[in-house]
Amino acid sequence: DNQFFLNTYNSVNSLQNRIRSTQYIGSFTNTSGGIRLAIDDQFKQSAGDRSNAQNIMIVITDGASNIDASYTVPYAEEAARNGVRVYSIGVTNSIVEAEVRGISSPPQQRNQNYFLADDFTDLSNIINSITQQTCSGGSGGGGGGGGQVYCRPTATGEVYCYCQRDSCVSTPINSTQCQDIN
């Protein structure tokens, strides 16, 4: 089931608090189910999808799919056909690289569309790479629109990043509302 939709929260802080409070459920890796849920429920206008923003899905897995595994890559390919830019991240040595690669959108290049990490502490560098790609338009289509990335620290130690679209417009990468970045 969906834990929340794209339009459930209107601030980065409340969204991050909700993500942090999400409980880990079970010991199964239902990657295909998560991708299907995103296709069917998240990327819809009623759930907060914006027609003027590139749809981006980031799939993070710490193991090989073990529920409906034969649907994992086909569902990811369907998302890509529907215009969703899919990045995949495999964490730990329990993943299957071919599956992680297959989940990602073309051109399915390691450290470009799909990433491998030894553990979850390695995710910050991957996040930075994906942020750069989505803001600049990235290889293989991205979705950002040709701007530069500007990041600023917050009082709570987090970092907010923005795409500079032109001399006057900044679009938040990790929020739905713009804030002054200067």
N, C-alpha and C positions, 0 to 999 in steps of 0.2 A: 504494500500500500504506500501511497505517497505520504511523506512526512509533512510536506508543505509544497506550495506552488510558487512560481516565479513572482507572483504578485502578493504573496502572503505578508511579506515584511517590506517596510519602506525605509529601513535604515540598515547600514552595514552592521552596526552593533547588535541589533535584535536578530538579524539573520545569523551572525556568527554565534551568538548565544544559543540559538536553536540548533545549529549544527553541532555545537559542542555537547548539547544535552541529548542528542540522538543516541539511543541505546544500541549496542551491538547485539544483533539477534542471530542466534544459532551458529552453527559451524559449517554451513553450506555456502557454496559460492554460486549464487543464482545470477550470474552476469547477464544472461539472456533476458531474464525477468526484469532486471533493472533497465536495460536498454529498451525493452518493449514498453515499459511503463512511461519512460521519458517520451517515446514516440507518440504514444496514445494519449497521454495526459498532460505532459509538461509543455510541449511545443504547440500550444493552442492559445488563441487570443483570450479566451475566457480564463485561462490560467496565468495570464500576464505576458504571453509572447508578444513581442513588438515586431510589426512588419518591417520597420526601418532598421532593425538590428540583426546582424548575423546570428543564427542559432549555433551555439557551440555546446557540445557535450564532452565532458571529461570523465572517462571511465577509469576508475582506480580499482585494481584487484590485487589481492595478495595470494591468489591461488588459481588453479585451473578451474574452469566452470565444471560443476558437477550436478547441476539441475538443468535439464533441457539444453545440454551443451551443444548439441547439433544446431541449435537456433542462434547461438551467440553471434557468430560472424555474419550470418545472413541478416539478422536484425540490425546490426551495425551498418551493413551495406545498404539496407533499406533507409536508415536514417540519413546516410550520406546522399542517397538518391533523392531524398526529400529536401536536400539543401542544408542539412545539419553538418557542421564541421566537427568530426569526431577525433579527439585525442585520446590515447589510451596510455595508462601507466601501470606497469607490473611491478609490484613490490614484493621482495623476498625471493628466495630461490625456489619457492613452491609454484611459481607461475610457469606457463608454457609460452615461450617467446613467440611461437608461430600464432598462437591465439591472440596475444597482445597486439602483434603486428596486424593481424586480420581484422581486429576491431577498429583500428585507426582508418581515417580517410586516406585516399591516395595523396601522395605517392608512397605512403607506408615506409618512410625512412626513419631508422632509429635516431633518436635525439632531434627529430623534426616533427613527426606525427605520432610516434609512439616512443615511450621511454621505459627504461628499466632502472630500478632502484634497489639497492641492497636492503634498505629498511626505510621506515617512514621519515626518519630525520633527513633523508636525501631529497624530500619533496620540495623544499624551498627553491633549489636551483631549477628544478623542473618547472615550477610555477613561474619563475622569472622568464624562462625560455618561452613558455606558452603565452605569457603576457606580451612579450615582445612580438611574437608572431601574430597574435590576434589584433594588436594595435596597428602594426605596420602593414597588415594585409597578408603577412606570412606567405610561405611558399604553398602552392597548391590551393590558393583561394582565400585563406584566412578569413577575416571578416572585419578587420578594423578600419581600414580606410585611409591608409597612407600617412598617419600622423606619428609624432614622437611620443614616447612614454615619459610621463612625469610621475614620480612617486614621492610621497611625503610621509614622514612618521607621524603617528598620533600620540597623544598624551598617554595612552594605554600600552604603547609599545608596538602597535600594529602598524602596517603600512598600507596606505590607500594609493592606488595607481590610476592614472588618467591617460587617455589618448588625446593629444592635441590635434584637433581637426583643421583648424585654421587659426588665424591670429586672435580670434575672439571666443572660439567655442572649444570647450573641453568636455569630453564625455567620460564618465567614470567607468572603469573596467569592472570594479568589484562592488558596485552600488547602482541603484537606479536613480539617484539624484546627484546632480553636480554640486560641487563645492568649490570655492575659490582655492586654486592650487598655489597661488603666490603668497 
